[in-house]
Amino acid sequence: MKVLCGIIEKDGYVLITQRSASMSQPLLWEFPGGKLEAGETEKACLVREIQEELSINVSPVQRLDPARYTYPDKTIDLIPYTCTYNSGTIRLLEHATYKWVKPVELTAYVWCPADVPIIHTYLQQLQA
């Protein structure tokens, strides 16, 4: 299953979201996003999912290396894009909370397992 996630950047900060208690991987942190639908481009999926889940508008900028992770019930290919925040006020429709954090603070949170390699790839890219 292909899942897109957005590393949404704004003024030197990155948006992270905490899954709600009723979701799988409850209360773990993740980069927001969602499942790729048939016939949809990766970028279109990401723009749609972020709009649906958070009510904000973003522009995908750069695709980073995907990470494959096998959960007990499924295997996902998590495909990250760095994104620019464009507009909108965040409204949480699925998540428990969100934070804008400095990239160096990302490793201080407890993440969904699939997101962990994405964080390392992102931080390496920032140092390049």
N, CA, C and O atoms as a MOPAC input file, in Angstrom:
PM7 MOZYME 1SCF
protein

 N      0.84300 1    -1.18000 1     0.00000 1
 C      0.00000 1     0.00000 1     0.00000 1
 C      0.88700 1     1.24100 1     0.00000 1
 O      1.80700 1     1.35200 1     0.81000 1
 N      0.60900 1     2.17100 1    -0.90800 1
 C      1.36900 1     3.41100 1    -0.97200 1
 C      0.67600 1     4.47900 1    -0.12800 1
 O     -0.52000 1     4.73400 1    -0.27200 1
 N      1.46200 1     5.09600 1     0.75500 1
 C      0.96600 1     6.15400 1     1.63100 1
 C      1.90100 1     7.35000 1     1.48600 1
 O      3.12200 1     7.20800 1     1.54900 1
 N      1.32200 1     8.51300 1     1.29400 1
 C      2.10300 1     9.73400 1     1.16100 1
 C      2.12400 1    10.47000 1     2.48700 1
 O      1.14700 1    10.45000 1     3.23600 1
 N      3.25200 1    11.12500 1     2.77300 1
 C      3.29600 1    11.98600 1     3.96000 1
 C      4.01500 1    13.27200 1     3.61500 1
 O      4.92400 1    13.29900 1     2.78600 1
 N      3.58400 1    14.34000 1     4.27200 1
 C      4.14300 1    15.65700 1     4.01700 1
 C      4.97800 1    16.15600 1     5.17400 1
 O      4.52200 1    16.19700 1     6.31700 1
 N      6.20500 1    16.53500 1     4.86700 1
 C      7.06200 1    17.22500 1     5.84000 1
 C      6.85100 1    18.70400 1     5.53900 1
 O      7.54700 1    19.29600 1     4.71400 1
 N      5.86900 1    19.28500 1     6.23200 1
 C      5.39800 1    20.63700 1     5.91900 1
 C      6.26500 1    21.65400 1     6.65200 1
 O      6.32900 1    21.67100 1     7.88100 1
 N      6.93300 1    22.50300 1     5.86700 1
 C      7.87400 1    23.47000 1     6.41400 1
 C      7.27000 1    24.87300 1     6.39600 1
 O      6.59700 1    25.27300 1     5.44700 1
 N      7.53700 1    25.61000 1     7.48800 1
 C      7.07300 1    26.99700 1     7.59100 1
 C      7.99300 1    27.74000 1     8.55900 1
 O      8.06800 1    27.40000 1     9.74000 1
 N      8.68400 1    28.74500 1     8.05600 1
 C      9.51500 1    29.62200 1     8.88900 1
 C     10.51800 1    28.85900 1     9.75800 1
 O     10.73300 1    29.21600 1    10.91600 1
 N     11.13000 1    27.81400 1     9.20100 1
 C     12.13400 1    27.06400 1     9.94300 1
 C     11.57800 1    25.98800 1    10.86000 1
 O     12.32800 1    25.34500 1    11.59500 1
 N     10.26000 1    25.79000 1    10.82000 1
 C      9.60500 1    24.76900 1    11.63900 1
 C      8.98100 1    23.72000 1    10.73900 1
 O      8.77700 1    23.94800 1     9.54600 1
 N      8.67500 1    22.55000 1    11.33200 1
 C      8.04400 1    21.43600 1    10.62100 1
 C      6.77700 1    21.04300 1    11.38400 1
 O      6.77300 1    20.99700 1    12.61400 1
 N      5.71000 1    20.76200 1    10.64600 1
 C      4.43800 1    20.36500 1    11.25100 1
 C      4.43900 1    18.86700 1    11.53300 1
 O      4.71000 1    18.05800 1    10.64500 1
 N      4.12800 1    18.50100 1    12.79500 1
 C      3.95600 1    17.09200 1    13.14600 1
 C      2.57500 1    16.92800 1    13.78200 1
 O      2.05400 1    17.84300 1    14.41900 1
 N      2.00100 1    15.75000 1    13.59600 1
 C      0.65100 1    15.49100 1    14.11700 1
 C      0.66000 1    14.23700 1    14.97500 1
 O      1.39600 1    13.28600 1    14.71200 1
 N     -0.17600 1    14.25800 1    16.00900 1
 C     -0.29200 1    13.10100 1    16.90100 1
 C     -1.58500 1    12.36700 1    16.58200 1
 O     -2.66200 1    12.96100 1    16.54100 1
 N     -1.45900 1    11.06000 1    16.35800 1
 C     -2.63000 1    10.25100 1    16.05300 1
 C     -3.56400 1    10.21700 1    17.25600 1
 O     -3.11500 1    10.25400 1    18.40100 1
 N     -4.85700 1    10.14900 1    16.99000 1
 C     -5.83300 1    10.11800 1    18.08200 1
 C     -5.82900 1     8.74700 1    18.75200 1
 O     -5.28900 1     7.78100 1    18.21200 1
 N     -6.43400 1     8.67600 1    19.92300 1
 C     -6.48400 1     7.42300 1    20.68400 1
 C     -7.27100 1     6.34300 1    19.95400 1
 O     -7.06100 1     5.15600 1    20.20500 1
 N     -8.17900 1     6.73300 1    19.05000 1
 C     -9.01400 1     5.75600 1    18.34800 1
 C     -8.38800 1     5.24700 1    17.04700 1
 O     -8.92000 1     4.32200 1    16.43400 1
 N     -7.27500 1     5.83100 1    16.62000 1
 C     -6.61400 1     5.41100 1    15.38200 1
 C     -5.66300 1     4.24200 1    15.66200 1
 O     -5.29100 1     4.00200 1    16.81100 1
 N     -5.27500 1     3.51900 1    14.61100 1
 C     -4.19800 1     2.54600 1    14.78600 1
 C     -2.93600 1     3.34200 1    15.12600 1
 O     -2.84100 1     4.52200 1    14.78700 1
 N     -1.98700 1     2.71900 1    15.77900 1
 C     -0.79900 1     3.43200 1    16.27400 1
 C     -1.22700 1     4.63200 1    17.14600 1
 O     -0.77900 1     5.75300 1    16.90900 1
 N     -2.09100 1     4.40000 1    18.15200 1
 C     -2.66500 1     5.50800 1    18.91700 1
 C     -1.61500 1     6.36200 1    19.62000 1
 O     -0.66300 1     5.86000 1    20.21900 1
 N     -1.82900 1     7.67300 1    19.52200 1
 C     -1.05500 1     8.71100 1    20.20400 1
 C      0.41300 1     8.79800 1    19.78300 1
 O      1.20000 1     9.50400 1    20.41200 1
 N      0.78000 1     8.08000 1    18.71900 1
 C      2.12400 1     8.24300 1    18.18600 1
 C      2.13200 1     9.42900 1    17.22500 1
 O      1.09400 1     9.81800 1    16.68900 1
 N      3.30800 1     9.98900 1    17.02000 1
 C      3.45600 1    11.15000 1    16.14600 1
 C      3.74300 1    10.68700 1    14.72300 1
 O      4.31300 1     9.61900 1    14.50200 1
 N      3.33600 1    11.51200 1    13.76800 1
 C      3.55900 1    11.20300 1    12.35800 1
 C      3.59100 1    12.48100 1    11.54500 1
 O      3.16100 1    13.54400 1    11.99500 1
 N      4.11200 1    12.34800 1    10.33500 1
 C      3.94100 1    13.41400 1     9.35600 1
 C      2.58000 1    13.17000 1     8.70900 1
 O      2.28000 1    12.03700 1     8.33300 1
 N      1.74900 1    14.20400 1     8.57100 1
 C      0.39500 1    13.99100 1     8.04400 1
 C      0.40700 1    13.55100 1     6.58100 1
 O      1.32900 1    13.85800 1     5.82600 1
 N     -0.63900 1    12.82600 1     6.20900 1
 C     -0.76900 1    12.36000 1     4.83800 1
 C     -1.84000 1    11.29000 1     4.73900 1
 O     -2.75600 1    11.24100 1     5.56000 1
 N     -1.72300 1    10.43200 1     3.73000 1
 C     -2.72500 1     9.39200 1     3.57600 1
 C     -2.48500 1     8.52500 1     2.36500 1
 O     -1.47500 1     8.65100 1     1.67200 1
 N     -3.44000 1     7.63500 1     2.12300 1
 C     -3.31000 1     6.60400 1     1.09300 1
 C     -3.49600 1     7.16800 1    -0.32200 1
 O     -4.35000 1     8.01700 1    -0.57700 1
 N     -2.66800 1     6.66100 1    -1.21100 1
 C     -2.75800 1     6.99900 1    -2.62500 1
 C     -3.95200 1     6.27800 1    -3.23300 1
 O     -4.09100 1     5.06300 1    -3.09200 1
 N     -4.81100 1     7.03000 1    -3.90900 1
 C     -5.98300 1     6.43600 1    -4.55400 1
 C     -5.67300 1     6.11100 1    -6.00800 1
 O     -4.77900 1     6.70800 1    -6.60700 1
 N     -6.41200 1     5.16500 1    -6.57300 1
 C     -6.20600 1     4.74800 1    -7.96100 1
 C     -6.30900 1     5.94300 1    -8.89400 1
 O     -7.23800 1     6.74300 1    -8.79200 1
 N     -5.35400 1     6.05800 1    -9.79800 1
 C     -5.37800 1     7.12500 1   -10.78700 1
 C     -4.90800 1     8.47400 1   -10.28400 1
 O     -4.93400 1     9.45200 1   -11.03000 1
 N     -4.48600 1     8.54600 1    -9.04900 1
 C     -4.08100 1     9.81900 1    -8.44100 1
 C     -2.55700 1     9.94200 1    -8.46900 1
 O     -1.85400 1     8.95200 1    -8.27000 1
 N     -2.04400 1    11.14800 1    -8.71400 1
 C     -0.60200 1    11.35000 1    -8.63100 1
 C     -0.21600 1    11.48900 1    -7.15200 1
 O     -1.05200 1    11.81000 1    -6.30700 1
 N      1.04700 1    11.24400 1    -6.86400 1
 C      1.52000 1    11.36300 1    -5.48200 1
 C      1.28300 1    12.77000 1    -4.94000 1
 O      0.79200 1    12.93600 1    -3.82400 1
 N      1.63100 1    13.76900 1    -5.72700 1
 C      1.47500 1    15.15300 1    -5.25900 1
 C      0.00400 1    15.51000 1    -5.03800 1
 O     -0.33900 1    16.16900 1    -4.05600 1
 N     -0.85800 1    15.07500 1    -5.95000 1
 C     -2.29600 1    15.35600 1    -5.79900 1
 C     -2.84100 1    14.68400 1    -4.54200 1
 O     -3.65300 1    15.26500 1    -3.82200 1
 N     -2.39400 1    13.46800 1    -4.28400 1
 C     -2.81300 1    12.74200 1    -3.08000 1
 C     -2.42800 1    13.53200 1    -1.82700 1
 O     -3.23700 1    13.70900 1    -0.91600 1
 N     -1.20200 1    13.99500 1    -1.79900 1
 C     -0.72000 1    14.70100 1    -0.62000 1
 C     -1.48700 1    16.00400 1    -0.38700 1
 O     -1.87900 1    16.30200 1     0.74100 1
 N     -1.69500 1    16.76300 1    -1.43400 1
 C     -2.46200 1    18.01000 1    -1.31300 1
 C     -3.87500 1    17.71400 1    -0.81000 1
 O     -4.37900 1    18.40900 1     0.07300 1
 N     -4.51600 1    16.68100 1    -1.37200 1
 C     -5.87800 1    16.31400 1    -0.97500 1
 C     -5.92300 1    15.85800 1     0.47900 1
 O     -6.75500 1    16.33400 1     1.25300 1
 N     -5.04300 1    14.94800 1     0.85100 1
 C     -5.06700 1    14.40700 1     2.21400 1
 C     -4.81900 1    15.48900 1     3.26600 1
 O     -5.49800 1    15.51800 1     4.29300 1
 N     -3.86500 1    16.36800 1     3.02400 1
 C     -3.57000 1    17.44200 1     3.98800 1
 C     -4.76900 1    18.38600 1     4.10100 1
 O     -5.10300 1    18.84000 1     5.19500 1
 N     -5.41200 1    18.67700 1     2.97200 1
 C     -6.60400 1    19.52400 1     2.98900 1
 C     -7.72600 1    18.84000 1     3.76600 1
 O     -8.39400 1    19.47600 1     4.58100 1
 N     -7.94000 1    17.52700 1     3.51400 1
 C     -9.01400 1    16.80300 1     4.19200 1
 C     -8.77300 1    16.68300 1     5.70000 1
 O     -9.69400 1    16.86400 1     6.49600 1
 N     -7.53400 1    16.37700 1     6.08800 1
 C     -7.24300 1    16.10800 1     7.49600 1
 C     -6.99600 1    17.35900 1     8.32900 1
 O     -7.32600 1    17.39100 1     9.51500 1
 N     -6.41100 1    18.39800 1     7.71000 1
 C     -5.97000 1    19.55900 1     8.49400 1
 C     -6.54300 1    20.89200 1     8.01300 1
 O     -6.36000 1    21.91200 1     8.67700 1
 N     -7.22500 1    20.89900 1     6.88100 1
 C     -7.82200 1    22.12100 1     6.31500 1
 C     -6.79100 1    23.18400 1     5.95700 1
 O     -7.07400 1    24.37900 1     6.03600 1
 N     -5.59200 1    22.74900 1     5.56300 1
 C     -4.59000 1    23.71300 1     5.10100 1
 C     -4.14700 1    23.36200 1     3.68800 1
 O     -4.32400 1    22.23300 1     3.23000 1
 N     -3.57400 1    24.33800 1     3.01000 1
 C     -3.09900 1    24.16500 1     1.64700 1
 C     -1.58000 1    24.11600 1     1.64000 1
 O     -0.91200 1    24.98000 1     2.20800 1
 N     -1.04000 1    23.08000 1     0.98100 1
 C      0.40700 1    22.91800 1     0.88800 1
 C      0.80800 1    22.68400 1    -0.56000 1
 O     -0.01200 1    22.32400 1    -1.40400 1
 N      2.10100 1    22.90000 1    -0.82600 1
 C      2.66900 1    22.57100 1    -2.13400 1
 C      3.80900 1    21.59100 1    -1.94500 1
 O      4.81500 1    21.93300 1    -1.32400 1
 N      3.67400 1    20.36300 1    -2.47200 1
 C      4.78600 1    19.41900 1    -2.41300 1
 C      5.97400 1    19.96500 1    -3.20700 1
 O      5.80200 1    20.49700 1    -4.30400 1
 N      7.17900 1    19.83000 1    -2.64700 1
 C      8.37800 1    20.39000 1    -3.26800 1
 C      9.33100 1    19.29600 1    -3.73200 1
 O      9.64900 1    19.21000 1    -4.91800 1
 N      9.78800 1    18.45900 1    -2.79800 1
 C     10.80600 1    17.46500 1    -3.13000 1
 C     10.43700 1    16.10500 1    -2.55600 1
 O     10.08500 1    15.98200 1    -1.38300 1
 N     10.52600 1    15.07800 1    -3.41300 1
 C     10.28100 1    13.69900 1    -2.98000 1
 C     11.55100 1    13.16300 1    -2.33700 1
 O     12.63600 1    13.26100 1    -2.90900 1
 N     11.41000 1    12.59900 1    -1.15200 1
 C     12.53300 1    11.96700 1    -0.46600 1
 C     12.42300 1    10.44800 1    -0.61600 1
 O     11.42600 1     9.93900 1    -1.12700 1
 N     13.44800 1     9.73400 1    -0.17100 1
 C     13.44900 1     8.27900 1    -0.29400 1
 C     12.29400 1     7.67000 1     0.50000 1
 O     12.12000 1     7.98400 1     1.67800 1
 N     11.50500 1     6.80300 1    -0.13500 1
 C     10.42500 1     6.12200 1     0.56900 1
 C     10.96600 1     5.14100 1     1.61100 1
 O     12.12100 1     4.71900 1     1.55100 1
 N     10.11500 1     4.79500 1     2.55200 1
 C     10.44900 1     3.79900 1     3.56900 1
 C      9.36500 1     2.73200 1     3.55800 1
 O      8.17500 1     3.04700 1     3.56700 1
 N      9.78200 1     1.46600 1     3.53900 1
 C      8.82000 1     0.36100 1     3.60800 1
 C      8.77300 1    -0.11600 1     5.05600 1
 O      9.80400 1    -0.30400 1     5.70200 1
 N      7.55300 1    -0.30600 1     5.54800 1
 C      7.41200 1    -0.80600 1     6.91200 1
 C      6.28800 1    -1.83700 1     6.94400 1
 O      5.22400 1    -1.63400 1     6.36000 1
 N      6.54200 1    -2.94300 1     7.63500 1
 C      5.53800 1    -3.99300 1     7.76000 1
 C      4.96600 1    -3.97500 1     9.16400 1
 O      5.64800 1    -4.29100 1    10.13900 1
 N      3.69400 1    -3.59800 1     9.24300 1
 C      2.93600 1    -3.67100 1    10.48400 1
 C      2.35500 1    -5.08200 1    10.57300 1
 O      2.40800 1    -5.82100 1     9.59000 1
 N      1.79800 1    -5.47800 1    11.72900 1
 C      1.22400 1    -6.84000 1    11.82700 1
 C      0.15700 1    -7.12300 1    10.77000 1
 O      0.01500 1    -8.26400 1    10.33100 1
 N     -0.59900 1    -6.09400 1    10.35500 1
 C     -1.72100 1    -6.32500 1     9.44700 1
 C     -1.51100 1    -5.82300 1     8.02100 1
 O     -2.35700 1    -6.05900 1     7.15900 1
 N     -0.38700 1    -5.12700 1     7.75500 1
 C     -0.18300 1    -4.58100 1     6.40600 1
 C      1.25900 1    -4.10500 1     6.23400 1
 O      1.97700 1    -3.85400 1     7.20300 1
 N      1.65100 1    -3.99200 1     4.97800 1
 C      2.94100 1    -3.39000 1     4.63600 1
 C      2.65700 1    -2.10500 1     3.89200 1
 O      1.84000 1    -2.07400 1     2.97200 1
 N      3.33900 1    -1.03800 1     4.29600 1
 C      3.14200 1     0.23700 1     3.60500 1
 C      4.46400 1     0.73000 1     3.02500 1
 O      5.53800 1     0.50100 1     3.58100 1
 N      4.35000 1     1.40800 1     1.90200 1
 C      5.45600 1     2.16300 1     1.34300 1
 C      5.13500 1     3.62100 1     1.65100 1
 O      4.24300 1     4.21200 1     1.04200 1
 N      5.86700 1     4.19100 1     2.59800 1
 C      5.63100 1     5.57300 1     3.01400 1
 C      6.50100 1     6.48500 1     2.16000 1
 O      7.72900 1     6.40200 1     2.19500 1
 N      5.85300 1     7.35200 1     1.39700 1
 C      6.53300 1     8.20500 1     0.42300 1
 C      6.46900 1     9.65100 1     0.91400 1
 O      5.40600 1    10.27100 1     0.89000 1
 N      7.61400 1    10.18800 1     1.36100 1
 C      7.62000 1    11.53700 1     1.90700 1
 C      7.93300 1    12.61300 1     0.86100 1
 O      8.70500 1    12.39600 1    -0.07300 1
 N      7.31900 1    13.75300 1     1.04700 1
 C      7.64900 1    14.95000 1     0.27900 1
 C      7.84300 1    16.09400 1     1.25900 1
 O      7.06600 1    16.26300 1     2.19800 1
 N      8.88900 1    16.87800 1     1.02800 1
 C      8.92900 1    18.14600 1     1.73900 1
 C      7.87200 1    19.02000 1     1.07800 1
 O      7.67400 1    18.95900 1    -0.13600 1
 N      7.19800 1    19.83000 1     1.88100 1
 C      6.10000 1    20.65900 1     1.38400 1
 C      6.22900 1    22.06200 1     1.94500 1
 O      6.75800 1    22.26700 1     3.03700 1
 N      5.74500 1    23.00700 1     1.19100 1
 C      5.64500 1    24.38500 1     1.64300 1
 C      4.22700 1    24.63000 1     2.13200 1
 O      3.25800 1    24.30400 1     1.44600 1
 N      4.11000 1    25.20900 1     3.32800 1
 C      2.79700 1    25.62800 1     3.83300 1
 C      2.38200 1    26.86400 1     3.04900 1
 O      3.15800 1    27.81400 1     2.93800 1
 N      1.17200 1    26.86600 1     2.50600 1
 C      0.68300 1    27.99600 1     1.72000 1
 C     -0.31300 1    28.85200 1     2.47900 1
 O     -0.13000 1    30.06200 1     2.60600 1
 N     -1.38400 1    28.21700 1     2.99200 1
 C     -2.44700 1    29.00200 1     3.61200 1
 C     -3.36900 1    28.09400 1     4.40500 1
 O     -3.29900 1    26.86800 1     4.32500 1
 N     -4.23400 1    28.73800 1     5.17300 1
 C     -5.24100 1    28.00700 1     5.92800 1
 C     -4.90900 1    27.95600 1     7.41000 1
 O     -3.76100 1    28.13300 1     7.81800 1
 N     -5.94200 1    27.71000 1     8.20300 1
 C     -5.79900 1    27.54000 1     9.64500 1
 C     -6.03800 1    26.07400 1     9.95800 1
 O     -7.03500 1    25.49600 1     9.52500 1
 N     -5.13300 1    25.47800 1    10.70400 1
 C     -5.23100 1    24.05000 1    10.98900 1
 C     -6.48700 1    23.75300 1    11.80400 1
 O     -6.72900 1    24.34500 1    12.85600 1
 N     -7.27800 1    22.81400 1    11.28100 1
 C     -8.42600 1    22.25200 1    12.00900 1
 C     -8.21100 1    20.75300 1    12.06400 1
 O     -8.10100 1    20.09500 1    11.03000 1
 N     -8.15100 1    20.21900 1    13.26300 1
 C     -7.89800 1    18.78200 1    13.42000 1
 C     -9.18900 1    18.00000 1    13.22200 1
 O    -10.14400 1    18.15600 1    13.98300 1
 N     -9.21000 1    17.15200 1    12.18800 1
 C    -10.38300 1    16.33900 1    11.91300 1
 C    -10.16400 1    14.88200 1    12.30100 1
 O    -11.13100 1    14.14900 1    12.50900 1
 N     -8.90700 1    14.45000 1    12.40200 1
 C     -8.59800 1    13.06400 1    12.75600 1
 C     -7.60700 1    12.96100 1    13.90200 1
 O     -7.66900 1    12.01900 1    14.69200 1
 N     -6.70700 1    13.90200 1    14.00000 1
 C     -5.59500 1    13.81100 1    14.94900 1
 C     -5.94000 1    14.39400 1    16.31700 1
 O     -6.87100 1    15.18700 1    16.45600 1
 N     -5.15600 1    13.97600 1    17.33600 1
 C     -5.35900 1    14.47300 1    18.70600 1
 C     -4.82400 1    15.89000 1    18.85100 1
 O     -5.47000 1    16.74100 1    19.46200 1
 N     -3.64200 1    16.14500 1    18.28800 1
 C     -3.03700 1    17.46800 1    18.38000 1
 C     -1.98000 1    17.61100 1    17.29800 1
 O     -1.72200 1    16.67900 1    16.53600 1
 N     -1.37500 1    18.78800 1    17.23900 1
 C     -0.28200 1    19.04200 1    16.29300 1
 C      0.69800 1    20.00300 1    16.94500 1
 O      0.37500 1    20.68000 1    17.92000 1
 N      1.90200 1    20.05000 1    16.38800 1
 C      2.92300 1    20.98400 1    16.85600 1
 C      3.77400 1    21.41900 1    15.66900 1
 O      3.98800 1    20.66700 1    14.71800 1
 N      4.24800 1    22.65100 1    15.75600 1
 C      5.28900 1    23.12100 1    14.85100 1
 C      6.59400 1    23.00600 1    15.63900 1
 O      6.73400 1    23.62900 1    16.69200 1
 N      7.54000 1    22.22500 1    15.14900 1
 C      8.78800 1    21.99500 1    15.86500 1
 C      9.98500 1    22.29100 1    14.95700 1
 O      9.88400 1    22.22600 1    13.73100 1
 N     11.11000 1    22.61400 1    15.57900 1
 C     12.35700 1    22.77200 1    14.82300 1
 C     12.79900 1    21.37400 1    14.36500 1
 O     12.58000 1    20.40200 1    15.08800 1
 N     13.40700 1    21.25500 1    13.19500 1
 C     13.84200 1    19.93600 1    12.73000 1
 C     14.70600 1    19.17400 1    13.74900 1
 O     14.58600 1    17.95500 1    13.86300 1
 N     15.56100 1    19.87100 1    14.47800 1
 C     16.42200 1    19.18400 1    15.45400 1
 C     15.62800 1    18.57900 1    16.60500 1
 O     16.15100 1    17.73300 1    17.33100 1
 N     14.37600 1    18.99400 1    16.78600 1
 C     13.53600 1    18.47200 1    17.86700 1
 C     12.74800 1    17.22100 1    17.46900 1
 O     12.11400 1    16.59900 1    18.32100 1
 N     12.77800 1    16.84900 1    16.19700 1
 C     11.94600 1    15.74200 1    15.70400 1
 C     12.21600 1    14.44000 1    16.44600 1
 O     11.28300 1    13.68700 1    16.72600 1
 N     13.46500 1    14.16500 1    16.76600 1
 C     13.80100 1    12.88100 1    17.38400 1
 C     13.37000 1    12.80100 1    18.84700 1
 O     13.49000 1    11.74000 1    19.45900 1
 N     12.87700 1    13.88200 1    19.41400 1
 C     12.44000 1    13.87500 1    20.81300 1
 C     11.03200 1    13.29100 1    20.98500 1
 O     10.58400 1    13.10300 1    22.11600 1
 N     10.33700 1    13.00700 1    19.89700 1
 C      8.96100 1    12.51100 1    19.95600 1
 C      8.92100 1    11.00500 1    19.70200 1
 O      9.84800 1    10.43700 1    19.12300 1
 N      7.83400 1    10.36700 1    20.14200 1
 C      7.63000 1     8.93900 1    19.89600 1
 C      6.79300 1     8.80300 1    18.62600 1
 O      5.61800 1     9.16700 1    18.59600 1
 N      7.42400 1     8.27400 1    17.58200 1
 C      6.86100 1     8.25900 1    16.23400 1
 C      6.27100 1     6.90200 1    15.85100 1
 O      6.63800 1     5.86500 1    16.40300 1
 N      5.35100 1     6.93900 1    14.89600 1
 C      4.92900 1     5.70500 1    14.23100 1
 C      6.18300 1     5.08500 1    13.61300 1
 O      7.01100 1     5.80000 1    13.05000 1
 N      6.32900 1     3.76700 1    13.71300 1
 C      7.55600 1     3.13800 1    13.22300 1
 C      7.89500 1     3.46300 1    11.76800 1
 O      9.07000 1     3.61800 1    11.43500 1
 N      6.90700 1     3.56600 1    10.91000 1
 C      7.17400 1     3.83700 1     9.49300 1
 C      7.78800 1     5.21700 1     9.27800 1
 O      8.50500 1     5.42600 1     8.29900 1
 N      7.51800 1     6.15700 1    10.17500 1
 C      8.02100 1     7.52000 1    10.01800 1
 C      9.47900 1     7.68000 1    10.45500 1
 O     10.14600 1     8.62700 1    10.03800 1
 N      9.97400 1     6.77300 1    11.28100 1
 C     11.31800 1     6.93200 1    11.85500 1
 C     12.40300 1     7.06300 1    10.78100 1
 O     13.20600 1     7.99300 1    10.85600 1
 N     12.46000 1     6.16300 1     9.77700 1
 C     13.50300 1     6.35300 1     8.76000 1
 C     13.31900 1     7.63200 1     7.94600 1
 O     14.29100 1     8.18800 1     7.43600 1
 N     12.08700 1     8.09600 1     7.82400 1
 C     11.81500 1     9.34300 1     7.09600 1
 C     12.48300 1    10.51500 1     7.81900 1
 O     13.06900 1    11.39100 1     7.18300 1
 N     12.39000 1    10.52600 1     9.14400 1
 C     13.01200 1    11.59000 1     9.93700 1
 C     14.51700 1    11.62500 1     9.67000 1
 O     15.09200 1    12.69200 1     9.45600 1
 N     15.14700 1    10.44900 1     9.68400 1
 C     16.59700 1    10.39300 1     9.47800 1
 C     16.96800 1    10.87200 1     8.07600 1
 O     17.93900 1    11.61100 1     7.90900 1
 N     16.20300 1    10.45600 1     7.07100 1
 C     16.45100 1    10.90600 1     5.69900 1
 C     16.30900 1    12.42600 1     5.60100 1
 O     17.13900 1    13.09100 1     4.98200 1
 N     15.27100 1    12.96600 1     6.20300 1
 C     15.02400 1    14.40900 1     6.16700 1
 C     16.15800 1    15.18300 1     6.84200 1
 O     16.65100 1    16.17100 1     6.29700 1
 N     16.56400 1    14.73500 1     8.01600 1
 C     17.63200 1    15.43500 1     8.74400 1
 C     18.95800 1    15.35900 1     7.97800 1
 O     19.72200 1    16.32400 1     7.97100 1
 N     19.23300 1    14.23000 1     7.34000 1
 C     20.44400 1    14.11100 1     6.52200 1
 C     20.38700 1    15.06600 1     5.34200 1
 O     21.39600 1    15.67300 1     4.98100 1
 N     19.21000 1    15.20100 1     4.73700 1
 C     19.06100 1    16.10800 1     3.60400 1
 C     19.29700 1    17.55600 1     4.02700 1
 O     19.89700 1    18.32900 1     3.28100 1
 N     18.83300 1    17.92500 1     5.21000 1
 C     19.02300 1    19.29200 1     5.68500 1
 C     20.50200 1    19.60900 1     5.90900 1
 O     20.93300 1    20.75000 1     5.74200 1
 N     21.26500 1    18.59900 1     6.28500 1
 C     22.69200 1    18.81200 1     6.56200 1
 C     23.52200 1    18.81700 1     5.28500 1
 O     24.66700 1    19.26900 1     5.29300 1
 N     22.95900 1    18.32200 1     4.19100 1
 C     23.72200 1    18.21200 1     2.93300 1
 C     23.98200 1    19.57600 1     2.31100 1
 O     24.60800 1    19.66300 1     1.25400 1

